[in-house]
Amino acid sequence: MQTIMLVYITVAGWRNRLLYTVWRLWYDWHAWSYWGRYMIQWDVNALRKLPRHVAVILDVKKMRREYDADETVRKVIEVASWCACAGIPIITIYEPTGILISCNADHQGC
């Protein structure tokens, strides 16, 4: 019985490692900046109509810490870069905590 459990745990561990490695490589490949712009264009080409204006509401409930300015700025940069690569000229960001207003252009004062 112990041998069966040992084999099962070993196989399950190798399976999880393999799945994690494949998932990590797949995600990293999508996150590479070189491929990102091509993937965004590929996604945009599948759309029938391209919006001229995108509005984004950042959810406060999903923040891990109460004052998470860096994560908020990262999300906004990701949305802005996606819209720039897609050719969407206008972005509106709704962020209820006011973190983005308190940050200046140099990202000082956050």
C-alpha positions as CSV (number, residue, x, y, z in Angstrom):
1,M,0.0,0.0,0.0
2,Q,2.8,2.4,0.8
3,T,4.5,1.6,-2.5
4,I,1.3,2.5,-4.4
5,M,1.0,5.8,-2.5
6,L,4.7,6.6,-3.1
7,V,4.3,6.0,-6.8
8,Y,1.1,8.0,-6.9
9,I,2.6,11.0,-5.1
10,T,5.8,10.8,-7.3
11,V,3.7,10.8,-10.5
12,A,1.4,13.6,-9.2
13,G,4.5,15.7,-8.3
14,W,6.1,15.2,-11.7
15,R,2.8,16.0,-13.4
16,N,2.4,19.2,-11.4
17,R,6.0,20.3,-12.2
18,L,5.4,19.6,-15.9
19,L,2.2,21.6,-16.0
20,Y,3.7,24.4,-14.0
21,T,6.7,24.6,-16.3
22,V,4.5,24.6,-19.4
23,W,2.2,27.2,-17.9
24,R,5.1,29.4,-16.9
25,L,6.7,29.2,-20.3
26,W,3.4,30.0,-22.0
27,Y,2.7,33.0,-19.8
28,D,6.3,34.3,-20.0
29,W,6.2,34.0,-23.8
30,H,3.0,36.1,-23.8
31,A,4.6,38.6,-21.4
32,W,7.7,39.2,-23.5
33,S,7.6,42.8,-24.7
34,Y,8.9,41.8,-28.2
35,W,6.0,39.4,-28.8
36,G,3.5,41.5,-26.9
37,R,2.9,44.0,-29.6
38,Y,2.3,41.3,-32.2
39,M,0.0,39.4,-30.0
40,I,-2.0,42.6,-29.3
41,Q,-2.3,43.3,-33.0
42,W,-3.4,39.7,-33.5
43,D,-6.1,40.1,-30.9
44,V,-7.2,43.4,-32.3
45,N,-7.4,42.0,-35.9
46,A,-10.0,39.6,-34.6
47,L,-12.4,42.5,-33.6
48,R,-14.9,43.7,-36.0
49,K,-14.8,47.3,-34.6
50,L,-12.0,49.0,-32.7
51,P,-13.1,51.4,-30.0
52,R,-11.8,55.0,-30.0
53,H,-12.2,55.3,-26.3
54,V,-11.6,52.8,-23.5
55,A,-12.8,53.3,-19.9
56,V,-11.3,51.2,-17.1
57,I,-12.6,50.9,-13.5
58,L,-9.9,49.7,-11.1
59,D,-11.5,47.6,-8.3
60,V,-10.4,48.6,-4.8
61,K,-11.6,45.3,-3.3
62,K,-9.0,43.3,-5.1
63,M,-6.0,45.2,-3.8
64,R,-3.9,43.1,-1.4
65,R,-2.8,46.0,0.7
66,E,-4.7,49.1,1.7
67,Y,-2.3,51.5,0.1
68,D,-0.9,49.7,-3.0
69,A,0.2,52.5,-5.3
70,D,2.8,50.5,-7.2
71,E,0.3,47.8,-8.2
72,T,-2.2,50.5,-9.3
73,V,0.4,52.2,-11.4
74,R,1.4,48.9,-12.9
75,K,-2.2,48.1,-13.9
76,V,-2.6,51.5,-15.5
77,I,0.6,51.2,-17.4
78,E,-0.4,47.8,-18.7
79,V,-3.8,49.1,-19.9
80,A,-2.2,52.2,-21.4
81,S,0.5,50.2,-23.3
82,W,-2.1,47.7,-24.5
83,C,-4.3,50.5,-25.8
84,A,-1.2,52.2,-27.4
85,C,-0.3,49.0,-29.2
86,A,-3.9,48.5,-30.3
87,G,-4.2,52.0,-31.7
88,I,-6.8,53.2,-29.2
89,P,-6.1,56.9,-28.6
90,I,-8.3,57.7,-25.5
91,I,-8.2,56.0,-22.1
92,T,-10.2,57.0,-19.1
93,I,-9.2,55.4,-15.7
94,Y,-11.6,55.4,-12.8
95,E,-9.6,54.8,-9.6
96,P,-11.6,55.6,-6.4
97,T,-8.8,55.8,-3.9
98,G,-7.0,58.8,-5.5
99,I,-3.6,57.2,-5.6
100,L,-3.0,58.1,-9.2
101,I,-3.9,61.8,-8.6
102,S,-1.4,62.0,-5.7
103,C,1.4,60.6,-7.8
104,N,3.3,63.0,-10.0
105,A,4.8,62.2,-13.4
106,D,8.2,61.0,-11.9
107,H,6.3,58.5,-9.7
108,Q,7.5,60.4,-6.6
109,G,5.2,61.2,-3.8
110,C,3.3,57.9,-4.0
